Amino acid sequence: MPNTLTVRFGNEQLQQIIEEAMIYMCACPAQVAKQVQLLRELYAYQRNCVGRGDPRLVEVHERIADSTRHAHAEMEQCLADVLELEGWDKTSLTMPEGLRELRRQFIDNDV
């Protein structure tokens, strides 16, 4: 079993997506990015437990880590797909102007 996660988005990139999405009130990409962060924390916790835990429980922690690795890969792919579908800039990870304008219109009409 691999001891590392394959990472498509860096931690700084996830934070950028969260901040950008929240500024423009588009929480869906931010929610997915946050779940990726939480999966990374769970994976790190399980790997730590394997390294220092009771040998009788190693299999438990390895099982959780394995499932987390699979969930992480799926959620990173989901995030990539969402950003592509919404037309985010892949380099700067900024939301497209068209979505920003929709958010502005929504806010203006809601006030």
N, C-alpha and C positions, 0 to 999 in steps of 0.2 A: 504494500500500500504506500503511495506517495506521502511524503511528509510535508508537502506544501500545496497551497492553492494556486491554481492557474488564475492569474489576475489580468483582466482585460482593461479595467479602469483603475487608475491609481486612487489612493485615498483623497488626494487633493482634487482630482477630477470629480469624484463623487460629491465632495463638498461644494465644488463649483456648480454642479448640476442642481443640488439641493437649494443653494442660495439663489441661483438664477430662476429656478422654478417658483420658489416662494415669493420672490420679488414681484413676479408677474401673475401670482395667484393660480399657478398651474401645478397643483400638488401631485399629480400622478407620477411624473418622472421623479420627483423628489421622494415620493413614497417608495418607489422601486429602489432608488439609490440608497435610501436609509436601510431597507431590508438587506441589501448587499453588505452594508457596513455591519449590521447586526450578525449576519452569517459569518463574517470574518472574525468578529469577536467570539462567537460560539466555537468556531474552528480552533482559534488560538487557545481558548480555554481547554478544549478537549485534548489538544496536543500537549498542553502543559500537564494535564492530568495523567496522560499516558506516560510521560517522562518521570513523574514523581509519585505516582499513585500505587495503590495496592496491586500487586501483580495479578491477583484474582479478578480485578476489575478492568484490566487493560483491554480485554475484548469489548467490554461495554463502551469505553471511551473511543476505541478504534471504530466501532460501529457507528457511533454518533458522528465522529469526524468524517467518515466515509459518506454518510448521508448528507452532511453539511456541504462537503465538497461538490456533490452532485447538484444540490439545491443552489449553491453559489454559482455554478456554471450556468444553470438554467436562468437564474435571475439576472446575471450579467448579459446573457443573450437577449433576454426580455428588454433590458434597459437599452441595449444597442438598437433593438428593433423599434422601440418607442421613440427614441431620438431620431432615428431614420424616418419613421412614419410622420413625425411632427416637423421634420426638416431642420433640426438643430444643426448649427455649425459644428462640424466634427473636431475642428482644431481648437476653437475658443470655448466650445461647449456653451454657446449662447443660444437662447431661444430665437426662432425666426421672427422677423418684424411682423409678419402677418398674424402670428399668435399673440404677440404683444398688443397689436391693435384690437384684436377680438376681446382681449381682457379689458382694455381701456373702454371699449364700447359697452361691455357688460357692466363695468363699474359705473360709467356715466348713466346708463339706463336704470341702474338699481338705486341710484341716489335720489 
